[in-house]
Amino acid sequence: MNEKPSVIAIVGPTAVGKTALSIELAKSFNGEIINGDSMQVYRGLSIGTAKIEPNEMEGVPHHLLDIKDPTDNFSVAEYQKLVREKIDEIASRNRVPIIVGGTGLYIQSVLYDFRFTQEKKTDNALLNELEQLSPEDLYDRLTILDPIAAEEIHPNNVQRVIRAIERVELSGKRKDEIEQDQGHEKIYPHYIIGLSIDRALLYERINKRVDIMIEKGLLDEVSGLHKQGIRQVQSIQAIGYKEIYEYLDGHITLEEAIDKLKQNSRRYAKRQLTYFRNKMDIHWYNPFTDMERIIKEIQAFLQENY
């Protein structure tokens, strides 16, 4: 038996069918599910994040859902710590930890040797200096200091731009320099199930999911956050929230917001697939045709590692 617990992960793009498969595997292998989506940690963000509903859990324990207020920050380093603790806790009950979600970096940070350097506390003088700059000047500064990080951040996301500038100014290292020597060694014996289907079908499912979100009350959910004056925080940068905020602020029509939400979701799915295919050792399956093969291969993995 391995000293470290064995872990199953289910990854893939949005709307591909991860939730349904996770319930089947948890019931088949005495498992408990750990959230692997960076936005499902937030209370009050349920419809727009496609968070599993209690009646859909079928008695399977779920962990790390609704643990943060919408105004809280949440980092990959905090996620890594919480999930590793949860893995040990679940394994101590002789149950199988199953991480399920689409946030690739978060899941990768748990399964591999990602080390997060202790960042220096915010330099007040630097922060005061940055807060005096316009969004355009801030983004230009980041582009000079860390062009790769700048490519990953929207120029209007001032909070993230400032954090990225602080990281490189205080650590002396660009984002790629911090990450390049990390994430190669396995921390746990693990089996990563990647779900993939025909691109046209995936996009059809994404569009349908957005329509269902609207029917379920996404507008009311986002309006509740908007009325509380929640702005410029990590949570509402999520797809499904930022588009409706644009509508509520009067910048676009509701129809335009919904179309934009569908488009952004499709683009996100494409980025997710690219990340998963480039960053981790994943066993790929079609969730609608490969269930028998998935069960068989997970069974073999657990027999070998337990």
Secondary structure, 3 states (H helix, E strand, C coil): CCCCCCEEEEECCCCCCHHHHHHHHHHHCCEEEEECCCCCCECCCCCCCCCCCHHHCCCCCEECCCCECCCCCCCHHHHHHHHHHHHHHHHHCCCEEEEECCCHHHHHHHHECCCCCCCCCCCHHHHHHHHCCCHHHHHHHHHHHCHHHHHCCCCCCHHHHHHHHHHHHHHCCCHHHHHCCCCCCECCCEEEEEECCCHHHHHHHHHHHHHHHHHHCHHHHHHHHHHCCCCCCCHHHCCCCHHHHHHHCCCCCHHHHHHHHHHHHHHHHHHHHHHHHHHCCCEEECCCCCHHHHHHHHHHHHHHHC
